[in-house]
Amino acid sequence: MILEYFPLILMVIVGFVLAIGFLYGSEYLGARRHTEEKETTYESGMIPYKSAKERMTVKFYLVAMLFILFDIEIVFMYPWAVQFRSLGMYGFTAMALFMVMLFAGYIYVVKKGALKWD
């Protein structure tokens, strides 16, 4: 049985070896000239006006986590939509409950003021 998984195991091993080899290879073979321009913060071609080490507010991270959370939950709806007819009433009820919980979470976040930037 292990023989059937040999190509997969070999591919994973080769992938790890190549990844580690490329990481260490770029470190040892890469240029080592440090200039002031290379050390500056890159902000999409704009001239940086603040330090990259400045602390961000907790509000920024909270909004980012909420965005990721709701975005991932929405992704669960795509497979459900594809299989909507074959899931029947059970699938509809499960997704309706999921949507109610998602909406309740959104209402909770709005009521707590987590999305306000004031």
ZIZI-V347662 format. One record per residue. N is the residue number from 1. RES is the residue in three letters. PSI is psi in whole degrees, 0 to 359 (NA if undefined). Layout:
# ZIZI-V347662
n=N res=RES psi=PSI
n=N res=RES psi=PSI
This chain:
# ZIZI-V347662
n=1 res=MET psi=324
n=2 res=ILE psi=335
n=3 res=LEU psi=330
n=4 res=GLU psi=331
n=5 res=TYR psi=359
n=6 res=PHE psi=314
n=7 res=PRO psi=322
n=8 res=LEU psi=315
n=9 res=ILE psi=318
n=10 res=LEU psi=318
n=11 res=MET psi=319
n=12 res=VAL psi=317
n=13 res=ILE psi=314
n=14 res=VAL psi=321
n=15 res=GLY psi=314
n=16 res=PHE psi=316
n=17 res=VAL psi=316
n=18 res=LEU psi=317
n=19 res=ALA psi=313
n=20 res=ILE psi=319
n=21 res=GLY psi=318
n=22 res=PHE psi=321
n=23 res=LEU psi=308
n=24 res=TYR psi=325
n=25 res=GLY psi=318
n=26 res=SER psi=329
n=27 res=GLU psi=319
n=28 res=TYR psi=329
n=29 res=LEU psi=348
n=30 res=GLY psi=163
n=31 res=ALA psi=149
n=32 res=ARG psi=29
n=33 res=ARG psi=114
n=34 res=HIS psi=118
n=35 res=THR psi=166
n=36 res=GLU psi=324
n=37 res=GLU psi=323
n=38 res=LYS psi=331
n=39 res=GLU psi=349
n=40 res=THR psi=160
n=41 res=THR psi=135
n=42 res=TYR psi=121
n=43 res=GLU psi=68
n=44 res=SER psi=38
n=45 res=GLY psi=353
n=46 res=MET psi=153
n=47 res=ILE psi=124
n=48 res=PRO psi=138
n=49 res=TYR psi=354
n=50 res=LYS psi=168
n=51 res=SER psi=149
n=52 res=ALA psi=345
n=53 res=LYS psi=10
n=54 res=GLU psi=143
n=55 res=ARG psi=139
n=56 res=MET psi=155
n=57 res=THR psi=158
n=58 res=VAL psi=330
n=59 res=LYS psi=321
n=60 res=PHE psi=313
n=61 res=TYR psi=324
n=62 res=LEU psi=315
n=63 res=VAL psi=321
n=64 res=ALA psi=317
n=65 res=MET psi=321
n=66 res=LEU psi=320
n=67 res=PHE psi=313
n=68 res=ILE psi=317
n=69 res=LEU psi=309
n=70 res=PHE psi=327
n=71 res=ASP psi=317
n=72 res=ILE psi=323
n=73 res=GLU psi=325
n=74 res=ILE psi=327
n=75 res=VAL psi=331
n=76 res=PHE psi=343
n=77 res=MET psi=338
n=78 res=TYR psi=311
n=79 res=PRO psi=326
n=80 res=TRP psi=318
n=81 res=ALA psi=326
n=82 res=VAL psi=322
n=83 res=GLN psi=21
n=84 res=PHE psi=312
n=85 res=ARG psi=322
n=86 res=SER psi=341
n=87 res=LEU psi=336
n=88 res=GLY psi=204
n=89 res=MET psi=328
n=90 res=TYR psi=315
n=91 res=GLY psi=321
n=92 res=PHE psi=317
n=93 res=THR psi=318
n=94 res=ALA psi=317
n=95 res=MET psi=325
n=96 res=ALA psi=318
n=97 res=LEU psi=318
n=98 res=PHE psi=316
n=99 res=MET psi=321
n=100 res=VAL psi=317
n=101 res=MET psi=321
n=102 res=LEU psi=315
n=103 res=PHE psi=321
n=104 res=ALA psi=320
n=105 res=GLY psi=319
n=106 res=TYR psi=316
n=107 res=ILE psi=319
n=108 res=TYR psi=316
n=109 res=VAL psi=319
n=110 res=VAL psi=317
n=111 res=LYS psi=325
n=112 res=LYS psi=346
n=113 res=GLY psi=24
n=114 res=ALA psi=339
n=115 res=LEU psi=3
n=116 res=LYS psi=137
n=117 res=TRP psi=14
n=118 res=ASP psi=NA
